[in-house]
Amino acid sequence: MLLFVARDRSLILCSGTRNRRATSATFSPRPSMNWASEFLSPSSWYFMPLSSTATLPRLAPPCRRCQLSRHLRFVSSSFHLPGFSIQPGELVGYIGPNGAGKSTTMKMLTGFLHPSSGEARIDGVRVSSDAVGTREHLGYLPENGPLYEEMTVAEFIAFIARIRLTDRTPEDRQAACDRVMQTCHIDTVANQTIDTLSKGFRQRVGVAQAILHDPRYLILDEPTDGLDPNQKQEVRQLIRRMSGSKAIILSTHILEEVDAMCNRVIIIAAGKIIADETPEALRRRHPKHNGITLRLSSELDSQTVSAALRSRFPTAKVNCAENAIEVLPANHEPIGLEVLNFAHASQWRIDRFDRPDSRLDEVFRELTAANPVS
């Protein structure tokens, strides 16, 4: 038998397919609980196994293990984020090593943790002072978001609609359900139970519940984690389609996701922002960005060629190896075409030339290594 709290704060006992409702007098709700101000996902409901003869218990207030302040209680690390803002149309990759403070930021933005100094605002309204109002404009997909696996997709979305869209008519709620199922391409599995879905479809269902109320701001925590390449591509396309009209924060460990989708990157480490720029600007930080590598024919002397290149490009860094010369511009401006023209004018025989790969993950490692998580 299961116990869960209904919206009217009474208790519903479930045993198989038979339900009975207990009186609310047998239940003392959590003092801080406000149904309208909690994110209405399965994690907001309280489940408790009961025997058929058990007396309904009084639920005690939960114990918060740590109080967010300038330091986390029981934790020795600090968390200091300077102000940053996100506008509709921005798809922001929010990345950092484990323990950097990504989840703490998500909890402060969604109102589950209150900063001891500073504030989070949505449309100019403080999250801590008007949780109900701000969450009307905010959608959230947590990592490994809980779903009711025994429900069909249509039943689950309709269930969320009845909770989220309490001020709408049944017809409007059904229209919203139809809209998000079509947007997330889950209408083809509407009658399947969630436990039969692949992880890719489950993620789409999670996104659908997050955007059901058409929020202007969307927080996605590891939305492609554990998906195969095809599923990742499908979820990426879905996120890109939504990014035109919404401000989206994408929290992830996968730099490939940031490079493929985001138009802005925020990197945090040790509770501080260490980079806030476009992916291209971040890539320019790579020491080999816009460099070129020449593979010389065997008859050319690499030392002679490298000396000529240093003379022609005095500000560039020229690295010489056996039958290969790497030219890296000091200002990260494109230099490859000039180097090839100079090689042609010098009548050098070049077997092959390559551009060094200035990968974001290498930039990430370099930045975070200088700001280790304590």
Helices and strands as residue ranges (DSSP letters): E 2-5, E 11-15, E 18-22, G 24-26, G 35-37, G 42-44, E 48-49, E 91-95, H 102-110, E 121-122, E 125-126, H 131-135, E 138-141, H 153-164, H 170-183, G 187-189, G 194-196, H 199-211, E 217-221, H 229-243, E 247-251, H 255-261, E 264-269, E 272-277, H 279-283, E 292-296, H 302-312, E 317-321, E 324-328, H 336-345, E 350-354, H 360-369
